[in-house]
Amino acid sequence: MTTGGRTAVGEAAQRAARVVLVTGMSGAGRSTALKALEDIGYEAIDNLPLSLVPALLENAAADAPAIAVGVDARTRGFGITTMIETLDSVAARSQHELEVLFVDCDDEYLGRRYTETRRPHPLAGDRPVMDGIRLERRVVWPLRDRADLVIDTTLLTAADLKRLLIGHFALGTAGLRVFVTSFAYRHGLPRDADLVFDARFLDNPYWLPELRPLSGLDPRVAGHIEGDPDFAPFFAGLWQWLRPLLPRYEKEGKAYLTIGVGCTGGRHRSVYVAERLAARIRGEGLRVEVAHRDLRPNAAAVEPTRSAAPAV
């Protein structure tokens, strides 16, 4: 059946088209994000003149169910006021699912990236790179506030970034995806974590020489942690608190939830708790991945020198 020269099938495909506008700080990984989206089925278009963006978003082809459009300060006609007005007007008129992804990074790390690659910053001119970074941040900050999702790539690898993008923007999937990661507090919090739990109060297997070189994946370490009288009430309370939140996140349309579990060295307690938590979540029928950010399987554990009052 046709309506106004357009097939009903074509209209349905167009309504279902997903459009992700990828923007952010220069050097923060926008091109890497576009490539990752292309790898998972998006048609990626980069640095299209701003004047052409509305027509592209409003007329997404039926054979392109997902489009990723890259724009930043180098885009011809780029202006924050114009960009925000464009986004709002397209979102109001279009039947496409329009989302804005802002890729960010700490200024210090951005400066290092430009220094290491010896590339000039697009807004620096003949001034130092850091001047260009600071100017760009002032310019793009309102667009960051407008974004549906901000990803900080300061401590992310390209694989980490791709994992996040798959979690948030995968095609043909519905429902909540959960990622659980252990980490070491001394290396900083996972920047992409939505929820963070601290396991440092549990008895530390590191102080037993026979357990020190092992990890929370080893049954002997697991037995030691479970033997701590505080573990069972802690984990039961954690699950009692978390379980009712999962369906609420899903109901609100959240696609991806990242949970961090930390301890001092990121090798024993956090690893075991993360594995147990992932198993519980998987038991609820949700898709869950688990990883251990600071666990190197073949490396010995290294922790600060123990004092009379060990850190908790």
MITIDREN-300649 format. One record per residue (C-alpha): x, z, y; residue in one letter. Coordinates in steps of 0.02 Angstrom, whole numbers, plus 50000, padded with zeros to 5 digits. Layout:
BEGIN
XZYA ...
END
This chain:
BEGIN
500005000050000M 500614996050175T 500215004150340T 500744995750502G 501984984750411G 502844999450327R 502595004150145T 501955021350101A 503475023549989V 504605019150135G 503715031650247E 503905045250116A 505765041550097A 505985041750285Q 505065058250302R 506185065550168A 507795059650251A 508975073850291R 510085072450446V 511555083950479V 512405083050648L 514205088950623V 515085095150778T 516295108750829G 518045112050892M 519305097950878S 520505101850735G 519325114250652A 518905102650506G 517475091850566R 518195076150483S 518485085850322T 516675091850328A 516045074050352L 517085068150204K 516405082250095A 514625077850143L 514975059750103E 515615064949931D 513955073549892I 512875058749941G 512725058150130Y 513015042350230E 514345048350353A 514515041050528I 515845047450647D 516075046250836N 514545035650868L 514205034051056P 512975047451106L 511745034551174S 511535027450998L 511245044150910V 509365045650946P 508985028350877A 510025031950722L 509165048450687L 507425041750720E 507665026150615N 508585032650462A 508505019150330A 507415021950178A 508935019050067D 509925032650157A 509025048950113P 510415059050193A 511475055450346I 512905065450422A 513345061150603V 514975067450677G 515095070650864V 516305080850968D 517125081151138A 517925064151105R 516245055651076T 515825042951211R 514505050151328G 514735067751260F 513955081251368G 513225097851314I 511635096551418T 511355078751360T 511745083151180M 510555098051175I 509175088051256E 509475074051130T 509375086050983L 507805094451045D 506905078151085S 507365070250918V 506845085850824A 505175085650914A 504815067250880R 505645064350713S 504965068350542Q 506735070250475H 507495086950432E 508775088850571L 510135102250557E 511645105550666V 513275111150586L 514615118250701F 516375119350628V 517415132650715D 519145140550701C 520165153750792D 521095147050943D 522775153150877E 522555143650713Y 521965128150805L 523545128850911G 524615130050754R 523755115050676R 524065104250829Y 525865110250841T 526215106850657E 525455089350663T 526175085850836R 524535078250891R 523935080151071P 522315089451102H 520995077351169P 520615088251321L 522375094551357A 523035079351448G 524805083451504D 524485102151492R 524895113851345P 523815112251188V 523085129651211M 522395124751382D 521455110451300G 520785121951164I 520155134751291R 519345121151396L 518485113551246E 517825130451188R 517015133251358R 516255115951352V 515545116651175V 514985134851170W 513155131151211P 513115118751066L 513785132350951R 512315143251002D 511135128750961R 511875126250787A 510885130150630D 512485134550537L 514225139450599V 515675138550476I 517305146950526D 518725137550440T 520135148950500T 520525155550326L 519645142350221L 520455129150112T 519705111750101A 518975116849932A 518175132250010D 517395121650147L 516715109250021K 515975123549918R 515065130150070L 514415112950116L 513785109849940I 512925126749942G 512045123450107H 511765104650103F 511695098949920A 510395085349890L 509035086449759G 509155105249739T 507985118949791A 508045137749789G 509375150349832L 511185148049775R 512275163749774V 514165164949786F 515005181549745V 516835183949788T 518035198549772S 519355200949906F 520745212349967A 520375221550129Y 522175220250183R 521975201250189H 520405202250294G 518545200150263L 517875183650196P 517285175350355R 515865166350271D 515145182050190A 513345186450228D 513445203450142L 515005214050110V 515175229249995F 516645241149989D 517275247049818A 518795256549880R 518025273549845F 518075270549656L 519525277349553D 520935264649569N 521665257949405P 523225252949501Y 523905270649487W 523965269549297L 525555260149246P 524745252549092E 523295245449196L 524265240349352R 524745222749294P 522995219149229L 521455214049328S 519615218449335G 519315204649208L 520195214849074D 519085226248965P 520315240548983R 520155240149172V 518275238349156A 518215253849046G 519235263749172H 518095258949317I 516515262449217E 517245279449173G 517225284449356D 515685295749371P 515275287849539D 515215270049472F 513525270449382A 512525277849529P 513425266349650F 513045250549553F 511255255649516A 510955259149700G 511795242949751L 510695232749635W 509125242249685Q 509495238049866W 510005219949838L 508725214149709R 507185213849823P 508165204749958L 508545189449850L 506755182749840P 506525186550025R 508045176050069Y 507365162049961E 505635163450039K 506375161850212E 507225145650162G 509015151850152K 509965139650041A 511595148950013Y 512055167450010L 513855173450005T 514195191249947I 515915199149965G 516545214249866V 518165221649927G 519485234149874C 521255237749931T 522195224749829G 520785213249776G 521325214249595R 520455228149500H 518895236749570R 518215222549676S 518485209849537V 517535220249410Y 516095224349528V 515955205949581A 515835200449399E 514515213549359R 513515209049514L 513585190349476A 512965193749299A 511485203749365R 511025190049489I 511175176749354R 509995187249249G 508685184949385E 508715166249352G 509675161749511L 511145149849520R 512705160049552V 514565156649564E 515915169849562V 517715168749624A 519125180749662H 519935176349827R 521505186749815D 521745187749627L 523245178249561R 523085179349371P 524945178649333N 525555189749473A 525825208549467A 524725219349577A 525495224749741V 524765238949843E 525375250049985P 526435265149942T 525345279549890R 525265293950012S 524595311649993A 522915305050055A 522675287749979P 521605275250074A 519795273850021V 
END
